[in-house]
Amino acid sequence: MPNFFRLIIAFALLGSSIAMMVFGHWGWGILVLLLALVVSVTFFFNERMLIAQYYLRKENMEKAESWLKSIKNYERELLKAQHGYYNLLIGLIESRRAPMQSEKYFKKALSLGMTMDHNIALAKLSLAGIAMAKRNKREATMYLQEAKKADKNKLLAEQIKMMQGQMSQLDKTVVQTRGFRPR
């Protein structure tokens, strides 16, 4: 359902709630007012994305993916501010199956923009991991430093340290393999 329908429904419910309160039906008026608030909140936070985030936290990727796939045209159904988050969630799900394929979703999420710094840090940390898998140390270091800057609340500090440790291991394996000459 397009977002403007949600607003129309919310305003209709708000109007009927006020009418019920004016005519003395306070109980029903308050109930309809709460329903109008729930409908108006779904304008800003899409319920399918919220449910998909819930299943991602529970690590049930199949259900999370099915809820995200139920959004047919995310550009029409979501607010512009949610487009980046949609691509971030798709990228997180795709990174479990095919990590190299998820790079485009993380880059698109960053280009569309996200308001929360820890989500930006998560996307950049994921891109750093992909760059490390491609053995592109310079790009991985760049994304890791950007993720460190974006992680202001230190929510991903442990993962960033772990990634830096893996990067130093990557340096050691490169040095060791350069000294080996096959016959």
N, C-alpha and C positions, 0 to 999 in steps of 0.2 A: 504494500500500500504506500503510495507517495506521501511524503511528509506533510503536504498542505492539507490532506484529508484529516490527518491527526489533529491539526490545529482547528479545523472546522468542527470536528467532533468534540474537542476539548471546550471550545467556546459555546457550543450548543449545550453541553453538559453543565457548564458554568452558569449559563442563562437559566436553565431549568432548575438548577440548585438554588439560585437566588429567588426564582419565582416560588419554589416550594417553601423557602424560608419566609417569604413575604406573606404567603397564605397560611402560615402557621404550622406547617409540617416540618419542624426543625430536625427531627431524626432522619427523615428521608433526605432533607436538604443537605445535611452534613455528610451523609453517605454518598450522595451524588457529587458533592464537592470533592470528597476524597477520590472518587473515581475520575473526576475531571483532572485532578492533580496527577494521578497515575498516567492518564492518557497524554497530558502535556509533558510529563517527564520523558515518555517514550519518543517525543519529538526530538529531544536533545541526546538521549542515550537509546540507541536501537536495542530492543529486547533480544533480538537474535544474536547480536554481538555480545551482549552481556551473558547470555546463556553459553555461548561458545567460549568466552573467557572462563566461565565457571568450569566447563569440562576440560579446558586446557590446564587449569590449576589442579584438577583431579587426574590429569594425564590420561584422559580418555579421548584420544585423537580422532577416533572414528566419529563419535557423536559431535565433537567440536567442528569437525570438517563438514558434517551433514548440516549443522546449523548455519555455518558460514555459506555453504553452497545454496542454502535456501534463499539467500539474498541474490536475486537474479541479476539486477542491474544496480550495483552499489552506487553509481554516480547519481542515480535518480532516487533511490530509496534512503540514502544516508545524507546527512549534512556534509558540507565540504570539509569541515573540521574532522570528520570521522573517516575520511578516505584513507588517510595515512595509517590509521589504526587497523582498518580492514586489511590493508596490504601487509602490515606487520603480523597480524594473526595468521594470514594465509602463509606468509613466509616461515613463521614458527612451525606450522603444521608440515609444510613442505620440507623443512630442514630435517625432519625426522626420517623422511623417505629418501629424498635426494638432495643432499646439502648444496651441491653445486647449482641445482635448479632454483634454489630459494634466493639466490643473490639478487635476481631482478626484482623480487618482491620487497626485499629490504631496501634496495636503492630507491624504488618507487615510493616506499613509505617515507623515506627521508626527504625525497624531493617534494612530496605532497605536504609534508609538514605534520608535526605532532606537537602538542602543547606541553606534555609532561617530559621533563628531562630524563627521568629514568627509562622511559620507553625509547628515547633517542639513543641513550647509552646502550640499551639492549640491542637495538638494530646495528649500531656501530660495532659492538662487541661480536655480534654474529658475523658481520662482514669481515672483521679481523680474523675470525676463525676460518672463514672461507678462503681468505687470502693466504693464510698459513697453509691450508690444505693444497693450495695451488703453488706453494713454495715461493710466494711473492712477499719477501720479508719487509721491503720498504712500504708497501701498501698496508700490510698487517700492522706495522709499527704506527703508521699514520692513523689508522682506524682505532687502534688501541689507545693512543694518546687522546684522540677526540672523545672516545668513550670515557676515559678517565676524567676529562674536563666536564662532560655532560652529567656524570654521576656525582651530583652535588651532595646527595644524602648518603653516599657510600653504601648503597644497596647492592651494588655489583662489585664491590672492592675485592672480595675473595675470588670471584671469577676472573677479574682483571689480573690479579696476582698470579693465579694459576695459568692464565694465558701467557703472561710474561715468562713464567718458568718454562712453559712449553716452547716458547720462542727461543730461549737460551739453549734448550735441548736440540732445537732445530739447527742452531749454529754449530753445536758439537758434532751432529751427524754430518753436516756439510763438510766440516774440517776433516773428519775421519774418512769420508768417502773420497775426498780429493787425494789423499795420500795413498789410496789403494789403486794399484794398476793391474787390471786383468791381463792375462797372457793370451 
